[in-house]
Amino acid sequence: TVSALVLNKIIGTGIYTSPKIVLAATGSKGISLMLWLLGGVMTWAGIFIYIEYGIRWPVTGGELYYIENIFKRPPRLLTYIFSSIFVVVNGLQVNALVFGQEIIVASSPVNAPINQNLQKFFAIIIATFICQLQAYSRFLYIKLGNTLAVVKVVALLFIVICGLAALGKARVTGANEIETSYGKADLSNAFASGSGNPYQYALALLNVMRAFLGYENANFVLEEVRAGPPGDERRIFRRAVKASVGICIFLYVMVNVAIFTVCTTEEIINTPNTISLFFQKVFGVSDHAHVGSAIMIAISGTGSMIASTFANVRVKQEIGRLGVLPIPEFWSKTSHRRTPAHSLFLHWIFSVILIAVTPLDNAAGFLIMSTFWTYMHTYIGIPLGLALLCAPWISAFNFEGGRVWKPQSSTMGWWLLAPLTVIYVASNTFVLAVSWIPANLQQTTHSTGSNLPYFTGPVAGLGVIAFGISWWCWDLHVLPFLGYKFWTEEDELEYSEEWNVKVLTVHFHVSIAFSMFYDTNRVETDSFAASA
């Protein structure tokens, strides 16, 4: 289940849509493959960082509690910034919109126009279904996710096998009617051309990072991961994450090699559906390739939404338990079905809002929206990476009783962790910095629609951060000035025996009240929330 949670989250719609975007931005198959390899290295570096954090703080909530424990000055500022980013941006919108598009494509003639309102309608339907299913049954939800994870890996393996066959110019009889080059010829002169614009490389790398994002998914629900043997309780978590990410890196690079072997650069950039073109050149022109590729992408997006929602809503529930959200008692509650139904509702609200506002008539606009969470995640990844580099000198990393922290993600210790962390921080910093370099998004995406300013994404990102800072000022400075007081409440609840699990949930509610009603006998405690 842990492997499925990571595989399902990583393998979404990105591997099917990003090869075209990356190639359009770089103009070179060789450079594109190098960026996919770099993305794999960044992801491998990222898992070691998150494994270290998961071993040190094995709690549900992941990054929320890493930030809460490490960055204490100014008090809770980064916690509020992270919460604003996570609640507002991290939803279902991208995969849901791609799902809506592919459902229409699968049920329409080839090259038929897509009704954008209908696409958003299907996107809202799938987002609603996923949230409702998790609210109804945790068991069914996990079983469906595990099944889709297997289906998605098999689908990518099928593409890889077709690509390997294409290297020998093997194809189904009748597929020769598409007379463009095929096989090794498509890989000749792979580095012959390429863009010299740093912004386009940053945008391409951002799309690669988006396709790989999800390696941190298990950290969000770490208390629900079965413990290993005494003395190595996080062994299952550590091995499952490494194996899952290793599989994804191999499959992603090989899928790109397969696509580049079968299709020419011009075909990939100009086709509306790269996978459909891929199957047509291997198996011949038919409606089966058109429908099959659309269904494959829709299934992949559904699996990714299932995995991300399972983890994300638990982080949002923990945000409520920390008292960061208004009405924390509501958002932090667990339903009578033992699911985080209220945080699911919060997750659904912002997903629907972002689905509604995404500009589908503008390729550049959708590109910005599709990579927005990945871009915002660099604001989280950079400080966490820097903190890990400084961990020996940060007291928060030390264990209770004075035991000094040391790397535990591998037997090589600092010799492996330090260079991987430097690579991770440097790559994220590159994307963050270069995103401000002037560029033409219309030219980058090879689109003919209306153009958007290159700084749209970065400015929107700063807007979300500014919202988090304002939120922090209101809660921790304005409200106390107006006479409000804060306290922590604990609520203990055991699962019933019918669930065949023994779990103790501890709710830490931070409430506010006018000072005249404040209970002076109440003991104030730290707001460290966890469900075990």
JOZIWO-V169228 format. One line per field, one symbol per residue. burial: I if it has 9 or more other C-alpha atoms within 8 Angstrom, else O. A space follows every 50 residues. Layout:
burial = ???
This chain:
burial = OIIIIIIIIIIIIIIIIIIIIIIIIIIIIOIIIOIIIOIIOIIIIIIIII IIIIIOIIIIIIOIIIIIOIIOOOOIIIIIIIIIIIIIIIIIIIIIIIII IIIIIIOOOOOOOIOOOIIIIIIIOIIIOIIOIIIOIIOIIIOOIIOIII OIOOIIIOIIOIIIIIIOIOIOOOIOOOOOIIIIOIIOOIIOOIIOOOII IIIIIIIIIIIIIIIIIIIIIIIOIOOIOOOOIIIIIIOIIIIIIIOIIO IIIIIIIIIIIIIIIOOIIOOOOIIIIIIIIIIIOOOOIIIIIIIIIIII IIIIIIIIIIIIIIIIIIIIIIIIIOIIIOIIIIIOOOIIIIIIIIIIOI IIOIIOOIOOOIIIIIOIIOIIIIIIOIOIIIOIIIIIIOIIOIOOIIIO OOOOIOIOIOOOIOOIIIOIIIIIIOIIIIIIOIIIIOIIIIOIIOIOOO IIOIIIIIOOIOOIIOIIIOIIIIIOIIIIOOOIIOIIIOOOOOIOOOOO OOOIIIIIIIIOIIOOOOOOOOOOOOIOIIII
